[in-house]
Amino acid sequence: MAKERAVITVTGIDHPGIIASITKALADQDVNIEDLSQTIVQGLFTMILIADVTGRDLSKLQQTMARIGKKQGVQITVQHENIFKYMHRV
């Protein structure tokens, strides 16, 4: 089975618990984080992570992240890696 990855981006006002809620939800769905970068600039939180979603239900993950985003007051997008690459090609 070929590896499938998702690109998850998070943006919003920084506050405690953002990373914890997202990483817990990923672990609960047995999704492995392969790479992660996050930064805070003048109180604005941004994070992008690459997750191995092989054999996982991507729509369920998207729904979970939407729920977390609403609760945390941040914008979360989940895209299959191929879609992300296609949308951001030069």
Backbone as CSV, one residue per row, in Angstrom:
resi,resn,N_x,N_y,N_z,CA_x,CA_y,CA_z,C_x,C_y,C_z
1,MET,0.850,-1.183,0.000,0.000,0.000,0.000,0.892,1.243,0.000
2,ALA,0.619,2.132,-0.923,1.391,3.375,-1.013,1.042,4.289,0.157
3,LYS,2.049,4.999,0.631,1.839,5.920,1.742,1.018,7.113,1.281
4,GLU,0.034,7.482,2.089,-0.770,8.674,1.833,-0.518,9.665,2.953
5,ARG,-0.313,10.921,2.553,-0.062,11.948,3.558,-1.044,13.098,3.390
6,ALA,-1.289,13.776,4.503,-2.139,14.963,4.499,-1.323,16.146,4.985
7,VAL,-1.676,17.319,4.470,-1.089,18.575,4.926,-2.158,19.260,5.767
8,ILE,-1.818,19.537,7.017,-2.748,20.182,7.939,-2.177,21.546,8.293
9,THR,-2.959,22.596,8.060,-2.517,23.950,8.396,-3.457,24.529,9.445
10,VAL,-2.865,25.316,10.344,-3.620,25.920,11.439,-3.202,27.380,11.553
11,THR,-4.169,28.285,11.630,-3.875,29.704,11.837,-4.896,30.287,12.804
12,GLY,-4.435,31.254,13.600,-5.347,31.929,14.518,-4.591,32.677,15.598
13,ILE,-5.334,33.201,16.552,-4.744,33.899,17.686,-4.176,32.859,18.646
14,ASP,-2.941,33.063,19.080,-2.280,32.103,19.961,-2.942,32.052,21.336
15,HIS,-3.057,30.838,21.862,-3.499,30.616,23.243,-3.159,29.179,23.619
16,PRO,-3.104,28.871,24.908,-2.748,27.521,25.338,-3.744,26.471,24.840
17,GLY,-3.216,25.315,24.460,-4.047,24.167,24.128,-4.250,23.880,22.656
18,ILE,-3.807,24.763,21.778,-4.034,24.534,20.344,-3.321,23.261,19.891
19,ILE,-2.017,23.217,20.099,-1.239,22.058,19.635,-1.699,20.792,20.348
20,ALA,-1.938,20.882,21.643,-2.353,19.707,22.418,-3.646,19.108,21.875
21,SER,-4.627,19.943,21.578,-5.915,19.417,21.105,-5.781,18.766,19.731
22,ILE,-4.968,19.349,18.879,-4.789,18.799,17.531,-3.999,17.495,17.572
23,THR,-2.886,17.484,18.286,-2.058,16.273,18.322,-2.767,15.131,19.042
24,LYS,-3.566,15.429,20.064,-4.333,14.377,20.738,-5.339,13.758,19.772
25,ALA,-6.036,14.595,19.008,-7.017,14.081,18.048,-6.344,13.214,16.985
26,LEU,-5.163,13.629,16.529,-4.438,12.825,15.545,-4.041,11.478,16.145
27,ALA,-3.529,11.493,17.369,-3.143,10.245,18.033,-4.356,9.342,18.243
28,ASP,-5.492,9.925,18.614,-6.716,9.143,18.820,-7.168,8.441,17.544
29,GLN,-6.834,9.010,16.378,-7.192,8.390,15.094,-6.019,7.602,14.507
30,ASP,-4.990,7.375,15.336,-3.809,6.601,14.938,-3.125,7.200,13.710
31,VAL,-3.049,8.536,13.683,-2.388,9.271,12.606,-1.020,9.709,13.111
32,ASN,0.027,9.384,12.364,1.388,9.738,12.753,1.795,11.081,12.147
33,ILE,2.372,11.946,12.968,2.902,13.224,12.487,4.312,12.976,11.974
34,GLU,4.548,13.278,10.698,5.861,13.069,10.099,6.730,14.313,10.153
35,ASP,6.114,15.478,10.098,6.866,16.735,10.147,5.935,17.817,10.666
36,LEU,6.506,18.791,11.377,5.691,19.851,11.960,6.528,21.111,12.097
37,SER,5.926,22.233,11.755,6.566,23.531,11.945,5.506,24.484,12.474
38,GLN,5.842,25.201,13.533,4.894,26.168,14.062,5.647,27.413,14.493
39,THR,4.951,28.530,14.426,5.554,29.792,14.839,4.468,30.708,15.377
40,ILE,4.901,31.635,16.197,4.008,32.662,16.722,4.643,34.000,16.388
41,VAL,3.910,34.841,15.677,4.388,36.168,15.295,3.395,37.186,15.834
42,GLN,3.849,37.972,16.785,3.017,39.016,17.395,1.641,38.493,17.800
43,GLY,1.641,37.328,18.441,0.402,36.754,18.953,-0.400,35.950,17.955
44,LEU,0.074,35.874,16.712,-0.610,35.076,15.691,0.067,33.715,15.568
45,PHE,-0.711,32.667,15.717,-0.221,31.295,15.692,-0.371,30.719,14.290
46,THR,0.678,30.081,13.797,0.593,29.340,12.538,1.297,28.000,12.703
47,MET,0.733,26.974,12.093,1.352,25.655,12.141,1.018,24.933,10.848
48,ILE,1.991,24.197,10.360,1.762,23.296,9.233,2.366,21.958,9.624
49,LEU,1.623,20.900,9.376,2.181,19.586,9.677,1.839,18.614,8.567
50,ILE,2.713,17.641,8.430,2.535,16.562,7.461,2.224,15.310,8.269
51,ALA,1.122,14.659,7.934,0.687,13.491,8.690,0.493,12.294,7.767
52,ASP,0.884,11.122,8.259,0.661,9.881,7.527,-0.788,9.452,7.770
53,VAL,-1.594,9.487,6.715,-3.015,9.127,6.830,-3.338,7.849,6.052
54,THR,-2.318,7.043,5.790,-2.510,5.796,5.056,-3.568,4.940,5.753
55,GLY,-4.591,4.560,4.999,-5.639,3.700,5.538,-6.620,4.397,6.465
56,ARG,-6.508,5.704,6.594,-7.406,6.461,7.481,-8.496,7.140,6.655
57,ASP,-9.599,7.449,7.308,-10.725,8.134,6.677,-10.452,9.636,6.710
58,LEU,-10.052,10.205,5.572,-9.674,11.617,5.509,-10.859,12.527,5.821
59,SER,-12.053,12.150,5.387,-13.218,13.004,5.669,-13.531,13.029,7.165
60,LYS,-13.336,11.923,7.846,-13.528,11.889,9.306,-12.500,12.788,9.985
61,LEU,-11.259,12.731,9.504,-10.210,13.586,10.061,-10.541,15.059,9.819
62,GLN,-11.033,15.378,8.632,-11.416,16.763,8.328,-12.532,17.237,9.253
63,GLN,-13.504,16.388,9.505,-14.604,16.741,10.411,-14.100,16.958,11.835
64,THR,-13.213,16.090,12.276,-12.645,16.227,13.618,-11.879,17.529,13.745
65,MET,-11.056,17.840,12.744,-10.267,19.073,12.796,-11.163,20.311,12.721
66,ALA,-12.257,20.243,11.971,-13.194,21.371,11.906,-13.812,21.621,13.280
67,ARG,-14.154,20.542,13.969,-14.723,20.653,15.312,-13.713,21.273,16.281
68,ILE,-12.466,20.819,16.207,-11.414,21.360,17.074,-11.160,22.822,16.741
69,GLY,-11.115,23.140,15.458,-10.891,24.523,15.045,-11.950,25.454,15.606
70,LYS,-13.194,25.019,15.551,-14.291,25.838,16.082,-14.131,26.024,17.589
71,LYS,-13.827,24.941,18.285,-13.671,24.997,19.743,-12.487,25.868,20.145
72,GLN,-11.384,25.772,19.394,-10.162,26.506,19.729,-10.141,27.919,19.145
73,GLY,-11.066,28.217,18.246,-11.094,29.541,17.628,-9.984,29.756,16.614
74,VAL,-9.612,28.665,15.913,-8.573,28.740,14.884,-9.110,28.132,13.589
75,GLN,-8.451,28.453,12.487,-8.807,27.890,11.179,-7.897,26.697,10.905
76,ILE,-8.489,25.533,10.669,-7.710,24.326,10.375,-8.150,23.794,9.018
77,THR,-7.177,23.537,8.148,-7.475,22.889,6.871,-6.718,21.569,6.794
78,VAL,-7.362,20.587,6.217,-6.765,19.267,6.016,-6.903,18.945,4.539
79,GLN,-5.766,18.758,3.873,-5.777,18.434,2.443,-4.879,17.236,2.182
80,HIS,-5.322,16.388,1.269,-4.445,15.306,0.825,-3.202,15.950,0.217
81,GLU,-2.053,15.362,0.448,-0.788,15.923,-0.030,-0.808,16.218,-1.529
82,ASN,-1.391,15.334,-2.336,-1.413,15.547,-3.789,-2.213,16.790,-4.165
83,ILE,-3.328,17.016,-3.493,-4.140,18.209,-3.757,-3.374,19.457,-3.348
84,PHE,-2.734,19.407,-2.183,-1.951,20.550,-1.707,-0.848,20.894,-2.708
85,LYS,-0.119,19.877,-3.160,0.970,20.117,-4.117,0.436,20.687,-5.430
86,TYR,-0.680,20.157,-5.908,-1.256,20.641,-7.161,-1.681,22.102,-7.038
87,MET,-2.293,22.452,-5.922,-2.773,23.819,-5.721,-1.634,24.828,-5.556
88,HIS,-0.460,24.354,-5.116,0.650,25.257,-4.839,1.825,25.083,-5.803
89,ARG,1.554,24.511,-6.961,2.640,24.347,-7.936,2.906,25.670,-8.643
90,VAL,4.117,25.805,-9.109,4.519,27.047,-9.792,4.377,26.870,-11.282
